Amino acid sequence: MSQPDPDDLTADHGPREECGVFGAWAPGEEVAKLTYYGLYALQHRGQEAAGISVSDGSQIVVYKDLGLVSQVFDEQVLCSLNGHVAVGHCRYSTTGGGNWQNAQPTFCTTDTGSGITLAHNGNLVNTAELADHARDLGLFRKDAATTDSGVLSALLAHAATDKGVEGAAQELFPTVRGAFSLVFSDENTLYAARDPHGVRPLVLGRLERGWVVASETAALDIVGASFVREVEPGELLAIDASGLRSSRFANPEPKGCVFEYVYLARPDTTISGRSVHATRVDIGRRLAEEHPADGDVVIPVPESGTPAAIGYAQASGIPYGSGLVKNAYVGRTFIEPSQTIRQLGIRLKLNPLREVIRGKRLIVVDDSIVRGNTQRALVRMLREAGAVEVHVRIASPPVRWPCFYGIDFASRAELIGNGLDNEGIRRSIGADSLGYVSLEELIAASEQPRSRLCAACFDGEYPIAIPEDELIGKHVLEGLDPDVADQGSSPAATQQGYGAHDAVQRP
Ligand code: SF4
């Protein structure tokens, strides 16, 4: 196997979000369009695939494809999705490959023929065990999803035959371990559920003529819904013509993801009553106290480093400046970069403003360091643009451990914070100095009690037990057949997995 090219930044990404979920129950509203705009607001959480299911009370129709929300849907498609219940999803693959079958919402049928469609944010840690159970029940089938979400849907639909969807959820969810913020529906009812630890966010909003559920409050804002409350850890919500029903399937043991505050969530989102933007500015202030630097200008690595750079500048009294321009639309284009484009490396994403940088001692504020390749290229680019000193400040502690609850950082061996101490990382990225905010100060900035947060990627203390290596990982289900994992996004790929596609429109 060839070694990865350390200068090839097209393969070096920061932490990748897992997914965004959105649901609407709103008779008289164009729920497909509401969901489209909701997903648009959540696009940062997943850019590989998008899908919307809509039910009119008698039939569920799912439309999904690989690509950005704006690439998958157009006016014509949205106008063909009529009904009063909708479930939406934008995906980055954390379990299963990035192929069409694994796009969500999933769709399964009960033995009585009614449908269940489901969107999942988070990652399960007992997928192999659940898959064994599904296999024993005869729910394994060809040409279906190879995701934890697919297994969950198949088990839910199976149990719903006898117990109804709420009864099935109450029975199934206590056996599911890991992170799950779910939005699902049958023909008439919208459901939402959150794992007992509430690792990933999920909020409830009110429309004049209905309800919405979303991964982040920013998605409520964009559809004009007012924030009601968070879906509680261990809670199941059901919304239909009878109103809103709440029940519990487990006692809450909150362990919200602290990384949502650092990078994952939108800055205009509020989590557990705390503004993400205000948290990031506060982290920057605390970073300046912990790691002061002599510099002429504080510049952010846009966009996620911007609030922390503002805080750093405020606390240090050193002027804030924009020294880097982000190529906002480079995103995931689905076009393989040519060799010439590859060699541009970081310039594909960020371009320096020489008049701000030349002759200056820079303090560069970024949200996190994962592999370190991007920061190494960044420091080199800033020096080439005329910086006389480059002091790197990071608005989170070193990422030393992988995440098993829905964030794709890298394997442990690839994490630069795992193999090197801070001086080693400084030398590796070529900075004049390097400072990370401490975990204590990061948590203080979030204004959440330490006991209610997951910080496992920083301290290795996993709040939900992780099974043995061979029973976990992105391709845990595809591991059944090594060829399947390599089929990538080939539309011709034949898979074995869980779920059905009977009501799914393939573009
Ligand atoms: S390990 Fe890190 S990224 Fe994963 S849930 Fe915990 S805090 Fe969040």
Residues whose N, C-alpha, C, O or C-beta is under 5 A from the ligand:
A	BS01	SF4	C257 V258 F259 P402 C403 Y405 I407 C454 A455 A456 C457
